[in-house]
């Protein structure tokens, strides 16, 4: 009976995740017209009588409140616009021209706020300049403060009546040769002296970071990327539990090899080993789609993952599962019986002190993995004495992921 209940609970969670992903898939669809897009590069592709416009599928939010555009080429007239628009913005109009949109225009340095008539705002922009746009949540009465930057310095700000969920990053162009590089994951720290908010570093979410840099919710690999010993590891401060049982990452940059691993590991997992390679861990690897469970040899499991894909990992906890210490504890002891389990080490791991001696096996739980909202598969594993901690590994130059530790909460 318990197995049947667990099976139906798993099916219900899979359906819930799929429904959430279906909504996000529609909402998070980028749109563009009269533009050529190649990754983060946007180039005007019209006849100069038509506006080219790009609108991101993801609105700005408290976790993603700023973006930047680097001007690669100003083209014939440099009519490049950077700003925010509603999701329904017409792609044949420059950002800022239509109601409920606001934008800074590079060709004349003017701010356009729901009108085709702009107001002088800053200096014109040239090739190589970086134009940024973000939102602040300090305003009251339903007003949102939108600010613009140029080369890291704030140009100015304006208040508009809008909700953060209604403001989508947008780029406009209107002459031959115009080209920009779009960075939707850019971070900009505002100075406290200006009375502005400082972007949350989220470093307190992670107990261990090895060759990984945290900027907001973005994790960036900082290692050498030359061999299997150059693993970058990020391990969350708190283990998964019945309240927060699932987490996700989005691959924002696959880097050279996309050696990105998403999984769970014991608290004292070796910092220079990919999740899944050593005992007390399990992980889904993006580069080959294999599942690694306490071994350097993976099993065929699911499809490979690429830039833009969202990978998820969770635990189906039994109904009678309990922890000592509460959900907010940094660690906890499980109320389960323990038994011995054989060591299963990755090659050449004999010098790891953490892997010497006996490994205690705890209660069995069902771990599942998802890709873009669809369940890839599941595996029954033993829970370590202190629980399973969200653990992410990276191993090639340029890899970046955006992590949401509690995507199903709230």
N, C-alpha and C positions, 0 to 999 in steps of 0.2 A: 504493500500500500504506500509506503514511504517513497519507493522508487517511482510509482505512478504519479504521486503528488509532485515530486521533484521534476518529473518529465513535463507535466503540464505547466508548472511554474516557469520552466525554461522556455516552453513554447510561448507563454504569455509575454515574457520579457523580450523574446525575439520579435514578436509582433509589435510590441511597444517601440523598440528601437527602430524597426522598419518604418513605422508610422512617422516617428520623429524625423528620420532621414528623408522620407518622401517629401515632407513639408519643407525641409531645408534644401532639398535638391531643386525645388521650384523657386524658392526664395533666393537661393544663393547662385543663380545663374547669371553670369556676366553677359552684358549686351554691348554691342558696338556696331557702328555703321560708318561707311566711307573711311575705314581704317584697316590697315594690315597689322595683325598681331602675331608676334613670335615670342612666346614666353612673356617676359616682362616688358618687351619692347613694343611700342605703338608707333605706327607711321601713317601719315595722312595718305589716303588712297582715293581721293575724289578728283573733281575737275576744277576746283577753286571756286565754283559757283555753289557748291554744296558744303554744308557743315559736316565735319566728321566728329563723332562723339562716342566716348566709351563710358559706361556706367557699371560699376562693380556690383556683383550680386550680393555682397555682404555690406550691411550698413555699419557705420561707426557705432561704438558702444563703449562702456567703461573699460573693457578689456582691449579694445581695438579702437583707439580714439584719435589716431593721427596717421597720415600717409604723406608720401613725398613723390615728386616727379622731377627727374633730372633731364634738362633740355640737352639732347644730343645734337639737334640741328634746328635752327629757327626757320629754315626754309625761305620762301620768297617774302613773306610778310610777318612771320613770327606770331601768328594769331593763335597762340596756345592759351587755353583757359584751364585753371585748376580750381576745383571747388566741390560743393555738395549739392545734390539734387534729390527729389523724391524718386521712389522706385519707378513711377510711371512717366518719368521725364521723356519727352519726345527727342529722339536721337537726331532730328534735323535742326535742333536749336543748340546754341552754345550754352554751357552751364552759366547760370546767372541771369540769363535773358527771361526765363519763364518764372511765374510765381512760385514761391516756396523753394527757390534755388538761389545759391550765392556762389560767386567765384571771383578769383583774382585773374586778370588778363595780362599776359606777359608783354603783349605788343604795345600797350599804352600805360601800364601800371595802374589801371583803374579797377575799382571794385564794382561789380555788377550784382545787385541784390534784387532779383525779381523784376528787372527792367532792362530794356535795351540801351538805356542811358546810364553810363557809369559815372562814378565819382572818383576823383583823384585819390589814390590810396598809397601808392609806393612807386619805386623806380621801375623802369622797364627791365626786362630780363633778356639775357644773351645766352649763347651757347655755353654749356658747362654749369649754368646756374641751377640750384636746387630750390624748387618751390614746394613748400609744405602747407598742409591744411589739417586742422584738428579742432576738437571741441572740448570745452570745459564745462563742468557740472556745477559751478559755483552760483549760477544765476537762479533766481526764484521766479515765481509767477509764470511757469511754463515757458520761460525764455531759455534759449541755449546760446552760449557764447561761442562763436566760430572765430578762430584766429588763423592767421596766415604767417608763414615764415619764408625767408629768402636766405639761403646759405647758412642756415642755423640760427639766424637772428629774426626775432619777431617783427613783422611789418606793422601789424595792427589787428584789431578785432572788431566784431560787430555782433550784436544780439539779434536773434531771429526767433519768432514764435514757432517752435517745432519740438518734436520729441526726438531723442537720439536714434530711435529705431526707424525714423523716417528720413535719415540723412545718409545718402549713399555717395561714396567717392566717385568723382567724375572728371574726365579730361576731354577738352574740346580742341579741335584744330580746324584751320580754314584756308590753308595755302600749301602749294606743292613743296615737298621736301621737308616738311616739319616731322620731327621724330623725337620721342621721349622714352625714358625708361621709368616704369612705374614700380614703386615699392610700397605695397599695401601693408607691409609688416614693419614699416619704419617706426622708430621710437624717438621722441624728442622730450628732453627733460626741461621743464620750465622752472625758473629760479624762484625760490621761496620769497626772495626780496620783492618780487613783483606781485606778491599776493596770489600767485597761481598755485595750482596743485602740482605735485611731483608725481610722475608716473610710477605706479606701484611696481617694485622690482620682483615681487613674488618669490624672492629668495627664501623666505621663511617657509615656503611650501616644500622645500627640499632639504633633506638631512645630509645628503652627500652629493657633491659635484666633483667629478674628476675629468679634467680636460673638456668641460662643458661650461659655456657662459650663459647666464640667464638674463634676459631683458624682457621684463613683463612676463608674458606667457610663452615667449619665444626661447627655445633652447638651441644653441649654436655649438657645433663641434669645433674645438680649438686644438685638437691634438695633431700629431704629425701625419697620421693617415698612411703610414708606410708598411705596416705589417699587423699581424694578429695581436701583438702586444700593445698596439696603440689605440686601445678601446677608450672611448669617452663614455662615462657612466653618470646617470642622474637617477637618484633614488629618492622617492617621496618621503616626507617626514612621518607620515601616518600610514598604517596598513589599510588595506580594504577591509570593510566590515559590513554588516547587514544594512547599515544606513547608507554608506557610500561604497557601493560594491562594484563600480564600473568606472573606467576612465578612457580617454581618447587622445590621440594625437593626429594632427594634420601635417603631412609632409609638404612644407613650404619651399624647400629646396632639396633635391635629391643628391646634390653634390656629385662627386666623381663616380661613385659606385653604388650609392643608395644602400650602404651597409647599415641600415637602421633596424633596430630590434625593439619591439614593444612586448613587455611581459611583466612577470611578477618574480620576486626573489626574496630570500630570507634577509633579515636585517644586516647581517655581517657578510654579505656577499662580496667576493673580491672585486675591487674597484677597476681592475684592468682586464676583466673577463666579460664577454658579451652575455647578456641575459640569456639563459637557456643552456649555456655551455657547461656550467658546473652544477653540482647537486644543490638542491634547495631552490631551484629556479625553473621557470618555463617561459618560453617566448616565441612569438611569431616573427619571422625575419622577412623584411620587405624585399631584399634583393633576390631571393630564390623561392619565396612562398613556403618555406619549410617550417615545421614546428620543432624546436629544440627543447628537450626536457632532460636536464641534468647530463647532457652529453654533447660532445663536439660534432656528433653525427646527427643530422636532422632527418625528419621523416616528411615525405610529401604531404602537404596539408591544405594549401589554398593557393590562390593566384598571387603573382608577384604584385608589389605595390610601387607606385610611381608618384612623382610630384603632383600634388592636388588630392591624392587619396587620403581618406580618413580611416585610421586603424583604431580598433577598440579592444579592450580586454576587461573581463569581469569575472566575478565568482557567483555561482548560485549557492548561497548558504542554506543549509538545512533549517527547517523551522525552529528546531530546538537549539540552534546555535547560540552560545552566550560567550561574552568576554568579560574579563575583570578589568575595571578601570574606566569603562565608558567610552563613548565614541570619540571624545576629545583628547583622550590620552595619547601621548606620543608613542607608546608601545603598550602591549598588554599580554597577559598569559592566557592561553586557551584552556578551557575546562574540558580536556580530552585526555585519553590514555595515550601513552607513548610506547613505542617499540623500536628495536634496532632496524636499520636499513643499511644495505651495502653501499659503500662509497662508489660513485661513478664519476671519475674525474676526467676533465679535458686533458688532452695530451700535454705532457711536460708540466704538470701542475704540482709535482711532488714537493716543490719548495714553498707552497702556500700554507702558512700556518693555520689559516682559517679552515682548511680542508682536511686537517689531520684529526684522527680520532673518530668517534662514532657520531653518526647523524641520526637524530631522533625523528621518527615519523609520527605525525599526528593524525587527526581525524581527516577522512577523505572528503574533498569538496569537488564540485564540478567547475572547472575553469573554461571559459568560452572566449572566442575571439571573433571580431567583426571586421568587415571591410566595406566602407561606404554604406553602412546601415544594414548590411546583410550578414547574418551569422555564417562564418567560414567553417567553424567546427568547434568541438569541445573535447576536453580530456579530463578524466578523473585523476586527481593528484592528492598527495598528502600535504596537509597544511603544517608548515614549520611551527615550533612552539610559540614564537612571538608573532606569527601571522605572515601574510604575504604582502610585500610592499611594492607599489607601482615602480617599475624600474625600466629605464630607457637606455639603450646603447646606440652609439654611433661610431663609425670607424673610417670614414673617408672625407677628404677635404671638401668643405662647402656645405655639408649637411646641416639643415635647419628644420626644426619641427615646432609646431605650436601645440601646447598641451592644455587640455581641459580636464582637471582632476575630478570634477563633479558635474558632468554634462547633463545628468538626469535629475539633478536636485533643483528645488525652487519651483 
